[in-house]
């Protein structure tokens, strides 16, 4: 009984594990280019993201003439920018 239970548990663990995909977006750049590659007859094609652009016009210039589109990076880390200033405090006058 213990052997069959441990066997079921081991097989279930092996079947439940999956490979981890690499992160497709680089959080250091605000714009990504999504490049579409054809699969062809035998397959082998696949899309990829190139997140190395600092502006949309820069990305559009690179994507010109290619099967690609430019999008804002949803994982862009805004840590490089200065934080907004704190709101000014308003003082009430006492009459």
KEKEZA-609084 format. One record per residue (C-alpha): residue number from 1; z, x, y. Coordinates in nm, 3 decimals. Example, Ala and Ser with C-alpha at 12.3 -4.5 7.8 and 13.67 -1.06 7.14 Angstrom:
BEGIN
{num: 1	c3: 0.780	c1: 1.230	c2: -0.450}
{num: 2	c3: 0.714	c1: 1.367	c2: -0.106}
//
This chain:
BEGIN
{num: 1	c3: 0.000	c1: 0.000	c2: 0.000}
{num: 2	c3: 0.086	c1: 0.281	c2: 0.243}
{num: 3	c3: -0.234	c1: 0.464	c2: 0.160}
{num: 4	c3: -0.454	c1: 0.161	c2: 0.231}
{num: 5	c3: -0.269	c1: 0.084	c2: 0.556}
{num: 6	c3: -0.303	c1: 0.441	c2: 0.678}
{num: 7	c3: -0.668	c1: 0.447	c2: 0.572}
{num: 8	c3: -0.738	c1: 0.129	c2: 0.769}
{num: 9	c3: -0.554	c1: 0.271	c2: 1.069}
{num: 10	c3: -0.750	c1: 0.599	c2: 1.052}
{num: 11	c3: -1.086	c1: 0.425	c2: 1.020}
{num: 12	c3: -0.997	c1: 0.189	c2: 1.305}
{num: 13	c3: -0.903	c1: 0.483	c2: 1.526}
{num: 14	c3: -1.230	c1: 0.661	c2: 1.454}
{num: 15	c3: -1.435	c1: 0.351	c2: 1.526}
{num: 16	c3: -1.247	c1: 0.274	c2: 1.849}
{num: 17	c3: -1.306	c1: 0.614	c2: 2.007}
{num: 18	c3: -1.609	c1: 0.653	c2: 2.230}
{num: 19	c3: -1.756	c1: 0.944	c2: 2.416}
{num: 20	c3: -1.667	c1: 0.973	c2: 2.783}
{num: 21	c3: -1.954	c1: 0.965	c2: 3.031}
{num: 22	c3: -1.965	c1: 1.216	c2: 3.310}
{num: 23	c3: -1.904	c1: 1.099	c2: 3.663}
{num: 24	c3: -2.239	c1: 1.016	c2: 3.822}
{num: 25	c3: -2.131	c1: 1.014	c2: 4.186}
{num: 26	c3: -2.013	c1: 1.325	c2: 4.372}
{num: 27	c3: -1.729	c1: 1.210	c2: 4.601}
{num: 28	c3: -1.796	c1: 1.494	c2: 4.851}
{num: 29	c3: -2.120	c1: 1.347	c2: 4.993}
{num: 30	c3: -2.170	c1: 1.004	c2: 5.157}
{num: 31	c3: -2.528	c1: 0.935	c2: 5.036}
{num: 32	c3: -2.677	c1: 0.937	c2: 4.685}
{num: 33	c3: -3.039	c1: 0.927	c2: 4.572}
{num: 34	c3: -3.103	c1: 0.723	c2: 4.257}
{num: 35	c3: -3.401	c1: 0.880	c2: 4.080}
{num: 36	c3: -3.590	c1: 0.671	c2: 3.824}
{num: 37	c3: -3.764	c1: 0.861	c2: 3.545}
{num: 38	c3: -4.015	c1: 0.697	c2: 3.312}
{num: 39	c3: -3.928	c1: 0.660	c2: 2.946}
{num: 40	c3: -4.279	c1: 0.702	c2: 2.810}
{num: 41	c3: -4.388	c1: 0.604	c2: 2.461}
{num: 42	c3: -4.125	c1: 0.800	c2: 2.272}
{num: 43	c3: -3.842	c1: 0.730	c2: 2.516}
{num: 44	c3: -3.644	c1: 1.014	c2: 2.657}
{num: 45	c3: -3.643	c1: 0.892	c2: 3.015}
{num: 46	c3: -3.331	c1: 0.819	c2: 3.209}
{num: 47	c3: -3.211	c1: 0.759	c2: 3.558}
{num: 48	c3: -2.988	c1: 1.002	c2: 3.741}
{num: 49	c3: -2.807	c1: 1.024	c2: 4.072}
{num: 50	c3: -2.832	c1: 1.312	c2: 4.315}
{num: 51	c3: -2.534	c1: 1.290	c2: 4.550}
{num: 52	c3: -2.598	c1: 1.588	c2: 4.774}
{num: 53	c3: -2.703	c1: 1.421	c2: 5.098}
{num: 54	c3: -2.516	c1: 1.391	c2: 5.425}
{num: 55	c3: -2.724	c1: 1.111	c2: 5.581}
{num: 56	c3: -2.962	c1: 0.832	c2: 5.483}
{num: 57	c3: -3.259	c1: 0.980	c2: 5.677}
{num: 58	c3: -3.213	c1: 1.310	c2: 5.493}
{num: 59	c3: -3.212	c1: 1.127	c2: 5.159}
{num: 60	c3: -3.514	c1: 0.913	c2: 5.253}
{num: 61	c3: -3.712	c1: 1.225	c2: 5.345}
{num: 62	c3: -3.637	c1: 1.377	c2: 5.004}
{num: 63	c3: -3.710	c1: 1.054	c2: 4.817}
{num: 64	c3: -4.044	c1: 1.003	c2: 4.993}
{num: 65	c3: -4.325	c1: 0.982	c2: 4.739}
{num: 66	c3: -4.090	c1: 0.966	c2: 4.441}
{num: 67	c3: -3.961	c1: 0.682	c2: 4.229}
{num: 68	c3: -3.621	c1: 0.694	c2: 4.398}
{num: 69	c3: -3.396	c1: 0.498	c2: 4.630}
{num: 70	c3: -3.111	c1: 0.600	c2: 4.859}
{num: 71	c3: -2.773	c1: 0.431	c2: 4.859}
{num: 72	c3: -2.434	c1: 0.486	c2: 5.014}
{num: 73	c3: -2.195	c1: 0.659	c2: 4.777}
{num: 74	c3: -1.924	c1: 0.410	c2: 4.673}
{num: 75	c3: -1.691	c1: 0.696	c2: 4.576}
{num: 76	c3: -1.727	c1: 0.902	c2: 4.892}
{num: 77	c3: -1.394	c1: 1.063	c2: 4.982}
{num: 78	c3: -1.324	c1: 0.995	c2: 5.347}
{num: 79	c3: -1.066	c1: 1.276	c2: 5.352}
{num: 80	c3: -1.308	c1: 1.502	c2: 5.539}
{num: 81	c3: -1.304	c1: 1.276	c2: 5.843}
{num: 82	c3: -1.025	c1: 1.255	c2: 6.097}
{num: 83	c3: -0.795	c1: 0.956	c2: 6.053}
{num: 84	c3: -0.812	c1: 0.687	c2: 6.321}
{num: 85	c3: -0.557	c1: 0.720	c2: 6.601}
{num: 86	c3: -0.244	c1: 0.506	c2: 6.570}
{num: 87	c3: -0.241	c1: 0.184	c2: 6.774}
{num: 88	c3: -0.082	c1: 0.203	c2: 7.116}
{num: 89	c3: 0.262	c1: 0.055	c2: 7.149}
{num: 90	c3: 0.302	c1: -0.217	c2: 7.405}
{num: 91	c3: 0.627	c1: -0.242	c2: 7.590}
{num: 92	c3: 0.761	c1: -0.579	c2: 7.696}
{num: 93	c3: 0.888	c1: -0.617	c2: 8.049}
{num: 94	c3: 1.228	c1: -0.766	c2: 8.086}
{num: 95	c3: 1.271	c1: -0.989	c2: 8.395}
//
